[in-house]
Amino acid sequence: MKDRIIVALDTDSPEAAMEIVRSLSGEVGLFKVGMELFPRGGPDLVRRIRAEGYGVFLDLKFHDIPNTVAGAVRSAAALGVRFATVHASGGRAMLAAAAAAAAGTGTTILAVTVLTSLDDTDLSDVGFSLGAADAVLRLADLAAASGAGGIVCSAKEVASVRARLGKEVVLVTPGVRLPGGDMGDQKRVVTPSDAVRRGADFIVVGRPITQAADPAKAARDFSEAMRLGSAGGGGE
Ligand code: C5P
């Protein structure tokens, strides 16, 4: 199960990020490097994380014309990242270009559907006629049909996306907390066992692991809770 935990390195300091990486000593599978950290740590940081034996989830949410996104994906793949994100709303041709650029590399394209910071009114403001729940499924369908290997979906959406897209697609779910854990600014959370039971292949966890007194122990607790979920137990 530990290989299915992605720890979010939400810091602007490459050194602080590497400290977190080293504190986890093999207890998780991947680290997420996003748009706060990457402009400071760059490819060198990605290489350092990989050299410690972990996979990298490069969360830069590409959204541009197909030719540009294809180039961005080639650059990400050349760094050896396991996952790279694109916005599904970039459209069919952009998604297909991203998937084609990743084909034959070790990089899987994950599509982001509707940001959880947007509600139905926000979507209407930008001209979407569907509400958030329907837009998520519509964009997930489009992404999968265009060759994306996976979808990033919130705890709230993961079961419906799994039901819609079946087993082949990789589903990655943030907003996960241990029972009784501090929610931070997350409003809708699920437990690790629920996330797995609802269909998540990977969970993204930030502060509950990175800010724990003993991050390695916190990671083991998440891993154990996921194991209960996959065994059909857990009972939360
Ligand atoms: O610290 P925490 O566990 O809340 O961090 C979750 C990570 O997942 C952060 O990097 C956050 O940006 C990301 N994320 C999220 N909810 C989404 C998409 C991404 O929490 N819908």
py3Dmol code that shows the C-alpha trace and the ligand (Angstrom):
import py3Dmol

protein = """\
ATOM      1  CA  MET A   1       0.000   0.000   0.000  1.00  0.00           C
ATOM      2  CA  LYS A   2       2.812   2.411   0.721  1.00  0.00           C
ATOM      3  CA  ASP A   3       3.577   2.545  -3.004  1.00  0.00           C
ATOM      4  CA  ARG A   4       0.107   4.018  -3.488  1.00  0.00           C
ATOM      5  CA  ILE A   5       0.791   7.020  -1.237  1.00  0.00           C
ATOM      6  CA  ILE A   6       1.859  10.270  -2.941  1.00  0.00           C
ATOM      7  CA  VAL A   7       3.171  12.887  -0.522  1.00  0.00           C
ATOM      8  CA  ALA A   8       2.562  16.500  -1.596  1.00  0.00           C
ATOM      9  CA  LEU A   9       5.688  18.610  -1.165  1.00  0.00           C
ATOM     10  CA  ASP A  10       3.844  21.893  -0.623  1.00  0.00           C
ATOM     11  CA  THR A  11       6.789  24.142   0.174  1.00  0.00           C
ATOM     12  CA  ASP A  12       8.807  26.700  -1.775  1.00  0.00           C
ATOM     13  CA  SER A  13      12.102  25.384  -0.408  1.00  0.00           C
ATOM     14  CA  PRO A  14      13.915  22.571  -2.236  1.00  0.00           C
ATOM     15  CA  GLU A  15      15.959  21.867   0.903  1.00  0.00           C
ATOM     16  CA  ALA A  16      12.843  21.589   3.080  1.00  0.00           C
ATOM     17  CA  ALA A  17      11.374  19.312   0.412  1.00  0.00           C
ATOM     18  CA  MET A  18      14.431  17.042   0.477  1.00  0.00           C
ATOM     19  CA  GLU A  19      14.258  16.915   4.269  1.00  0.00           C
ATOM     20  CA  ILE A  20      10.696  15.610   4.016  1.00  0.00           C
ATOM     21  CA  VAL A  21      11.778  13.093   1.379  1.00  0.00           C
ATOM     22  CA  ARG A  22      14.591  11.808   3.592  1.00  0.00           C
ATOM     23  CA  SER A  23      12.369  11.707   6.705  1.00  0.00           C
ATOM     24  CA  LEU A  24      10.079   9.224   4.995  1.00  0.00           C
ATOM     25  CA  SER A  25      12.768   6.580   4.425  1.00  0.00           C
ATOM     26  CA  GLY A  26      10.932   4.324   1.989  1.00  0.00           C
ATOM     27  CA  GLU A  27       7.482   4.557   3.618  1.00  0.00           C
ATOM     28  CA  VAL A  28       5.720   6.070   0.562  1.00  0.00           C
ATOM     29  CA  GLY A  29       5.929   5.609  -3.188  1.00  0.00           C
ATOM     30  CA  LEU A  30       5.919   9.038  -4.755  1.00  0.00           C
ATOM     31  CA  PHE A  31       6.263  12.751  -4.135  1.00  0.00           C
ATOM     32  CA  LYS A  32       4.174  15.461  -5.733  1.00  0.00           C
ATOM     33  CA  VAL A  33       6.111  18.479  -6.995  1.00  0.00           C
ATOM     34  CA  GLY A  34       3.811  21.316  -7.953  1.00  0.00           C
ATOM     35  CA  MET A  35       3.882  24.855  -9.205  1.00  0.00           C
ATOM     36  CA  GLU A  36       5.109  26.368  -5.938  1.00  0.00           C
ATOM     37  CA  LEU A  37       8.154  24.130  -5.643  1.00  0.00           C
ATOM     38  CA  PHE A  38       9.118  23.380  -9.246  1.00  0.00           C
ATOM     39  CA  PRO A  39      10.080  26.939 -10.268  1.00  0.00           C
ATOM     40  CA  ARG A  40      12.550  26.958  -7.361  1.00  0.00           C
ATOM     41  CA  GLY A  41      13.767  23.350  -7.336  1.00  0.00           C
ATOM     42  CA  GLY A  42      13.525  22.652 -11.056  1.00  0.00           C
ATOM     43  CA  PRO A  43      14.667  19.498 -12.817  1.00  0.00           C
ATOM     44  CA  ASP A  44      17.506  19.106 -10.326  1.00  0.00           C
ATOM     45  CA  LEU A  45      15.061  18.591  -7.456  1.00  0.00           C
ATOM     46  CA  VAL A  46      13.095  16.053  -9.495  1.00  0.00           C
ATOM     47  CA  ARG A  47      16.340  14.157 -10.147  1.00  0.00           C
ATOM     48  CA  ARG A  48      17.282  14.240  -6.465  1.00  0.00           C
ATOM     49  CA  ILE A  49      13.919  12.798  -5.440  1.00  0.00           C
ATOM     50  CA  ARG A  50      14.230  10.076  -8.063  1.00  0.00           C
ATOM     51  CA  ALA A  51      17.779   9.317  -6.934  1.00  0.00           C
ATOM     52  CA  GLU A  52      16.370   8.549  -3.455  1.00  0.00           C
ATOM     53  CA  GLY A  53      14.292   5.819  -5.079  1.00  0.00           C
ATOM     54  CA  TYR A  54      10.885   7.527  -5.337  1.00  0.00           C
ATOM     55  CA  GLY A  55       8.562   8.301  -8.192  1.00  0.00           C
ATOM     56  CA  VAL A  56       7.649  11.903  -8.988  1.00  0.00           C
ATOM     57  CA  PHE A  57       4.205  13.312  -9.718  1.00  0.00           C
ATOM     58  CA  LEU A  58       4.833  16.569 -11.605  1.00  0.00           C
ATOM     59  CA  ASP A  59       1.703  18.616 -10.936  1.00  0.00           C
ATOM     60  CA  LEU A  60       2.047  21.570 -13.295  1.00  0.00           C
ATOM     61  CA  LYS A  61      -1.454  21.254 -14.814  1.00  0.00           C
ATOM     62  CA  PHE A  62      -0.523  21.975 -18.416  1.00  0.00           C
ATOM     63  CA  HIS A  63      -3.208  23.802 -20.419  1.00  0.00           C
ATOM     64  CA  ASP A  64      -2.168  25.326 -23.742  1.00  0.00           C
ATOM     65  CA  ILE A  65      -2.384  24.652 -27.467  1.00  0.00           C
ATOM     66  CA  PRO A  66      -1.748  20.988 -28.364  1.00  0.00           C
ATOM     67  CA  ASN A  67       1.722  21.560 -29.826  1.00  0.00           C
ATOM     68  CA  THR A  68       2.931  23.377 -26.709  1.00  0.00           C
ATOM     69  CA  VAL A  69       1.455  20.831 -24.312  1.00  0.00           C
ATOM     70  CA  ALA A  70       3.025  17.998 -26.305  1.00  0.00           C
ATOM     71  CA  GLY A  71       6.399  19.693 -25.856  1.00  0.00           C
ATOM     72  CA  ALA A  72       5.797  20.211 -22.140  1.00  0.00           C
ATOM     73  CA  VAL A  73       4.907  16.532 -21.739  1.00  0.00           C
ATOM     74  CA  ARG A  74       8.027  15.468 -23.650  1.00  0.00           C
ATOM     75  CA  SER A  75      10.131  17.605 -21.321  1.00  0.00           C
ATOM     76  CA  ALA A  76       8.414  16.129 -18.255  1.00  0.00           C
ATOM     77  CA  ALA A  77       8.828  12.592 -19.580  1.00  0.00           C
ATOM     78  CA  ALA A  78      12.526  13.233 -20.229  1.00  0.00           C
ATOM     79  CA  LEU A  79      12.846  13.931 -16.503  1.00  0.00           C
ATOM     80  CA  GLY A  80      11.466  10.481 -15.789  1.00  0.00           C
ATOM     81  CA  VAL A  81       8.374  11.598 -13.902  1.00  0.00           C
ATOM     82  CA  ARG A  82       5.767   8.918 -13.290  1.00  0.00           C
ATOM     83  CA  PHE A  83       2.758  11.255 -13.547  1.00  0.00           C
ATOM     84  CA  ALA A  84       2.209  14.653 -15.165  1.00  0.00           C
ATOM     85  CA  THR A  85      -1.036  16.630 -15.000  1.00  0.00           C
ATOM     86  CA  VAL A  86      -2.964  18.470 -17.717  1.00  0.00           C
ATOM     87  CA  HIS A  87      -6.335  20.256 -17.604  1.00  0.00           C
ATOM     88  CA  ALA A  88      -9.025  18.147 -19.262  1.00  0.00           C
ATOM     89  CA  SER A  89     -10.728  21.402 -20.310  1.00  0.00           C
ATOM     90  CA  GLY A  90      -7.822  21.967 -22.725  1.00  0.00           C
ATOM     91  CA  GLY A  91      -9.893  19.857 -25.081  1.00  0.00           C
ATOM     92  CA  ARG A  92      -9.725  16.677 -27.115  1.00  0.00           C
ATOM     93  CA  ALA A  93      -6.808  17.625 -29.374  1.00  0.00           C
ATOM     94  CA  MET A  94      -4.703  18.882 -26.470  1.00  0.00           C
ATOM     95  CA  LEU A  95      -5.402  15.743 -24.434  1.00  0.00           C
ATOM     96  CA  ALA A  96      -4.575  13.518 -27.390  1.00  0.00           C
ATOM     97  CA  ALA A  97      -1.333  15.436 -28.025  1.00  0.00           C
ATOM     98  CA  ALA A  98      -0.365  15.018 -24.365  1.00  0.00           C
ATOM     99  CA  ALA A  99      -1.156  11.295 -24.456  1.00  0.00           C
ATOM    100  CA  ALA A 100       0.789  10.823 -27.708  1.00  0.00           C
ATOM    101  CA  ALA A 101       3.811  12.644 -26.274  1.00  0.00           C
ATOM    102  CA  ALA A 102       3.750  10.407 -23.199  1.00  0.00           C
ATOM    103  CA  ALA A 103       3.239   7.162 -25.125  1.00  0.00           C
ATOM    104  CA  GLY A 104       6.157   4.782 -24.802  1.00  0.00           C
ATOM    105  CA  THR A 105       7.689   6.784 -21.941  1.00  0.00           C
ATOM    106  CA  GLY A 106       7.249   5.868 -18.291  1.00  0.00           C
ATOM    107  CA  THR A 107       5.043   8.924 -17.787  1.00  0.00           C
ATOM    108  CA  THR A 108       1.274   8.666 -17.382  1.00  0.00           C
ATOM    109  CA  ILE A 109      -0.898  11.674 -18.132  1.00  0.00           C
ATOM    110  CA  LEU A 110      -3.384  12.525 -15.396  1.00  0.00           C
ATOM    111  CA  ALA A 111      -6.215  14.866 -16.299  1.00  0.00           C
ATOM    112  CA  VAL A 112      -7.619  17.390 -13.848  1.00  0.00           C
ATOM    113  CA  THR A 113     -11.356  17.848 -14.425  1.00  0.00           C
ATOM    114  CA  VAL A 114     -12.963  20.673 -12.419  1.00  0.00           C
ATOM    115  CA  LEU A 115     -10.911  22.329  -9.698  1.00  0.00           C
ATOM    116  CA  THR A 116     -12.581  21.772  -6.336  1.00  0.00           C
ATOM    117  CA  SER A 117     -12.301  25.506  -5.687  1.00  0.00           C
ATOM    118  CA  LEU A 118     -14.974  26.085  -8.356  1.00  0.00           C
ATOM    119  CA  ASP A 119     -18.693  25.745  -7.658  1.00  0.00           C
ATOM    120  CA  ASP A 120     -21.613  25.759 -10.072  1.00  0.00           C
ATOM    121  CA  THR A 121     -21.774  29.579 -10.095  1.00  0.00           C
ATOM    122  CA  ASP A 122     -18.071  29.848 -10.934  1.00  0.00           C
ATOM    123  CA  LEU A 123     -18.550  27.399 -13.797  1.00  0.00           C
ATOM    124  CA  SER A 124     -21.490  29.401 -15.109  1.00  0.00           C
ATOM    125  CA  ASP A 125     -19.355  32.572 -14.900  1.00  0.00           C
ATOM    126  CA  VAL A 126     -16.802  31.032 -17.264  1.00  0.00           C
ATOM    127  CA  GLY A 127     -19.499  29.806 -19.619  1.00  0.00           C
ATOM    128  CA  PHE A 128     -19.904  26.167 -18.588  1.00  0.00           C
ATOM    129  CA  SER A 129     -23.539  25.120 -18.771  1.00  0.00           C
ATOM    130  CA  LEU A 130     -23.103  21.988 -16.649  1.00  0.00           C
ATOM    131  CA  GLY A 131     -22.894  21.943 -12.882  1.00  0.00           C
ATOM    132  CA  ALA A 132     -19.672  20.741 -11.267  1.00  0.00           C
ATOM    133  CA  ALA A 133     -20.703  17.109 -10.741  1.00  0.00           C
ATOM    134  CA  ASP A 134     -21.795  16.649 -14.373  1.00  0.00           C
ATOM    135  CA  ALA A 135     -18.832  18.617 -15.705  1.00  0.00           C
ATOM    136  CA  VAL A 136     -16.442  16.320 -13.831  1.00  0.00           C
ATOM    137  CA  LEU A 137     -17.922  13.236 -15.514  1.00  0.00           C
ATOM    138  CA  ARG A 138     -18.051  14.900 -18.913  1.00  0.00           C
ATOM    139  CA  LEU A 139     -14.391  15.954 -18.696  1.00  0.00           C
ATOM    140  CA  ALA A 140     -13.317  12.595 -17.258  1.00  0.00           C
ATOM    141  CA  ASP A 141     -14.988  10.822 -20.204  1.00  0.00           C
ATOM    142  CA  LEU A 142     -13.289  13.162 -22.674  1.00  0.00           C
ATOM    143  CA  ALA A 143      -9.882  12.727 -21.046  1.00  0.00           C
ATOM    144  CA  ALA A 144     -10.089   8.938 -20.999  1.00  0.00           C
ATOM    145  CA  ALA A 145     -11.387   8.793 -24.576  1.00  0.00           C
ATOM    146  CA  SER A 146      -8.508  11.041 -25.674  1.00  0.00           C
ATOM    147  CA  GLY A 147      -5.879   8.756 -24.178  1.00  0.00           C
ATOM    148  CA  ALA A 148      -5.169  10.166 -20.722  1.00  0.00           C
ATOM    149  CA  GLY A 149      -4.107   7.326 -18.451  1.00  0.00           C
ATOM    150  CA  GLY A 150      -5.725   8.722 -15.357  1.00  0.00           C
ATOM    151  CA  ILE A 151      -7.808  11.337 -13.609  1.00  0.00           C
ATOM    152  CA  VAL A 152      -7.236  13.390 -10.486  1.00  0.00           C
ATOM    153  CA  CYS A 153     -10.519  13.344  -8.606  1.00  0.00           C
ATOM    154  CA  SER A 154     -11.689  14.498  -5.232  1.00  0.00           C
ATOM    155  CA  ALA A 155     -12.902  12.120  -2.600  1.00  0.00           C
ATOM    156  CA  LYS A 156     -16.425  13.165  -3.471  1.00  0.00           C
ATOM    157  CA  GLU A 157     -16.069  12.232  -7.134  1.00  0.00           C
ATOM    158  CA  VAL A 158     -13.896   9.157  -7.105  1.00  0.00           C
ATOM    159  CA  ALA A 159     -16.685   6.558  -6.871  1.00  0.00           C
ATOM    160  CA  SER A 160     -18.690   8.037  -9.748  1.00  0.00           C
ATOM    161  CA  VAL A 161     -15.610   8.449 -11.944  1.00  0.00           C
ATOM    162  CA  ARG A 162     -14.570   4.856 -11.234  1.00  0.00           C
ATOM    163  CA  ALA A 163     -18.077   3.613 -12.040  1.00  0.00           C
ATOM    164  CA  ARG A 164     -18.065   5.569 -15.290  1.00  0.00           C
ATOM    165  CA  LEU A 165     -14.574   4.752 -16.559  1.00  0.00           C
ATOM    166  CA  GLY A 166     -13.968   1.236 -15.265  1.00  0.00           C
ATOM    167  CA  LYS A 167     -10.838  -0.411 -13.969  1.00  0.00           C
ATOM    168  CA  GLU A 168      -8.206   0.593 -16.504  1.00  0.00           C
ATOM    169  CA  VAL A 169      -7.965   4.268 -15.664  1.00  0.00           C
ATOM    170  CA  VAL A 170      -5.705   5.396 -12.807  1.00  0.00           C
ATOM    171  CA  LEU A 171      -7.548   7.456 -10.180  1.00  0.00           C
ATOM    172  CA  VAL A 172      -5.619   9.737  -7.841  1.00  0.00           C
ATOM    173  CA  THR A 173      -7.424  11.288  -4.873  1.00  0.00           C
ATOM    174  CA  PRO A 174      -6.367  14.135  -2.556  1.00  0.00           C
ATOM    175  CA  GLY A 175      -8.236  15.337   0.533  1.00  0.00           C
ATOM    176  CA  VAL A 176      -7.525  12.245   2.611  1.00  0.00           C
ATOM    177  CA  ARG A 177      -7.343  12.249   6.397  1.00  0.00           C
ATOM    178  CA  LEU A 178      -7.024   9.581   9.078  1.00  0.00           C
ATOM    179  CA  PRO A 179     -10.158   9.245  11.232  1.00  0.00           C
ATOM    180  CA  GLY A 180     -10.044  12.088  13.768  1.00  0.00           C
ATOM    181  CA  GLY A 181      -7.215  13.816  11.901  1.00  0.00           C
ATOM    182  CA  ASP A 182      -6.916  17.603  11.581  1.00  0.00           C
ATOM    183  CA  MET A 183      -8.746  18.630   8.410  1.00  0.00           C
ATOM    184  CA  GLY A 184      -6.671  21.781   7.794  1.00  0.00           C
ATOM    185  CA  ASP A 185      -8.454  23.780   5.071  1.00  0.00           C
ATOM    186  CA  GLN A 186      -9.938  20.694   3.413  1.00  0.00           C
ATOM    187  CA  LYS A 187     -13.721  20.761   3.603  1.00  0.00           C
ATOM    188  CA  ARG A 188     -14.600  17.388   2.172  1.00  0.00           C
ATOM    189  CA  VAL A 189     -12.282  14.637   3.279  1.00  0.00           C
ATOM    190  CA  VAL A 190     -12.360  10.861   3.260  1.00  0.00           C
ATOM    191  CA  THR A 191     -10.352   8.383   5.250  1.00  0.00           C
ATOM    192  CA  PRO A 192      -7.656   6.330   3.486  1.00  0.00           C
ATOM    193  CA  SER A 193      -9.757   3.178   3.702  1.00  0.00           C
ATOM    194  CA  ASP A 194     -12.791   4.954   2.217  1.00  0.00           C
ATOM    195  CA  ALA A 195     -10.692   6.422  -0.601  1.00  0.00           C
ATOM    196  CA  VAL A 196      -9.457   2.959  -1.552  1.00  0.00           C
ATOM    197  CA  ARG A 197     -12.910   1.438  -1.170  1.00  0.00           C
ATOM    198  CA  ARG A 198     -14.390   4.097  -3.452  1.00  0.00           C
ATOM    199  CA  GLY A 199     -11.872   3.268  -6.138  1.00  0.00           C
ATOM    200  CA  ALA A 200      -8.752   5.397  -5.649  1.00  0.00           C
ATOM    201  CA  ASP A 201      -5.530   3.811  -6.899  1.00  0.00           C
ATOM    202  CA  PHE A 202      -3.353   6.476  -5.287  1.00  0.00           C
ATOM    203  CA  ILE A 203      -3.962   8.977  -2.515  1.00  0.00           C
ATOM    204  CA  VAL A 204      -2.278  12.382  -2.273  1.00  0.00           C
ATOM    205  CA  VAL A 205      -1.469  13.391   1.297  1.00  0.00           C
ATOM    206  CA  GLY A 206       0.270  16.573   2.377  1.00  0.00           C
ATOM    207  CA  ARG A 207       0.220  18.042   5.855  1.00  0.00           C
ATOM    208  CA  PRO A 208      -0.965  14.983   7.820  1.00  0.00           C
ATOM    209  CA  ILE A 209       2.337  13.348   6.858  1.00  0.00           C
ATOM    210  CA  THR A 210       4.721  16.252   6.200  1.00  0.00           C
ATOM    211  CA  GLN A 211       3.829  18.084   9.410  1.00  0.00           C
ATOM    212  CA  ALA A 212       3.554  15.029  11.657  1.00  0.00           C
ATOM    213  CA  ALA A 213       5.976  14.740  14.576  1.00  0.00           C
ATOM    214  CA  ASP A 214       7.029  11.402  13.064  1.00  0.00           C
ATOM    215  CA  PRO A 215       6.315  11.495   9.304  1.00  0.00           C
ATOM    216  CA  ALA A 216       7.414   7.889   8.742  1.00  0.00           C
ATOM    217  CA  LYS A 217       4.978   6.660  11.384  1.00  0.00           C
ATOM    218  CA  ALA A 218       2.183   8.825   9.943  1.00  0.00           C
ATOM    219  CA  ALA A 219       2.861   7.304   6.516  1.00  0.00           C
ATOM    220  CA  ARG A 220       2.695   3.800   8.007  1.00  0.00           C
ATOM    221  CA  ASP A 221      -0.666   4.681   9.606  1.00  0.00           C
ATOM    222  CA  PHE A 222      -2.019   5.775   6.197  1.00  0.00           C
ATOM    223  CA  SER A 223      -0.698   2.642   4.578  1.00  0.00           C
ATOM    224  CA  GLU A 224      -2.319   0.411   7.203  1.00  0.00           C
ATOM    225  CA  ALA A 225      -5.641   2.266   6.861  1.00  0.00           C
ATOM    226  CA  MET A 226      -5.526   1.788   3.065  1.00  0.00           C
ATOM    227  CA  ARG A 227      -4.867  -1.909   3.553  1.00  0.00           C
ATOM    228  CA  LEU A 228      -8.042  -2.165   5.643  1.00  0.00           C
ATOM    229  CA  GLY A 229      -9.996  -0.412   2.866  1.00  0.00           C
ATOM    230  CA  SER A 230      -8.731  -2.744   0.183  1.00  0.00           C
ATOM    231  CA  ALA A 231      -9.574  -5.731   2.360  1.00  0.00           C
ATOM    232  CA  GLY A 232     -13.134  -4.398   2.519  1.00  0.00           C
ATOM    233  CA  GLY A 233     -12.855  -3.620   6.228  1.00  0.00           C
ATOM    234  CA  GLY A 234     -12.117  -0.424   8.064  1.00  0.00           C
ATOM    235  CA  GLY A 235     -15.664   0.338   9.068  1.00  0.00           C
ATOM    236  CA  GLU A 236     -15.331   4.130   9.185  1.00  0.00           C
TER     237      GLU A 236
END
"""
ligand_1 = """\
21
C5P
O -2.056 18.907 3.038
P -3.129 18.215 2.218
O -3.204 16.721 2.487
O -4.457 18.895 2.336
O -2.613 18.396 0.708
C -3.340 17.873 -0.366
C -2.627 18.130 -1.664
O -3.506 17.773 -2.717
C -2.226 19.585 -1.917
O -1.052 19.586 -2.722
C -3.412 20.123 -2.692
O -3.076 21.193 -3.536
C -3.795 18.902 -3.533
N -5.182 18.936 -3.995
C -6.280 18.984 -3.148
N -7.541 18.988 -3.637
C -7.747 18.982 -4.951
C -6.663 18.918 -5.837
C -5.381 18.904 -5.316
O -6.112 18.997 -1.934
N -8.975 18.945 -5.405
"""
view = py3Dmol.view(width=600, height=400)
view.addModel(protein, "pdb")
view.setStyle({"model": 0}, {"cartoon": {"style": "trace"}})
view.addModel(ligand_1, "xyz")
view.setStyle({"model": 1}, {"stick": {}})
view.zoomTo()
view.show()
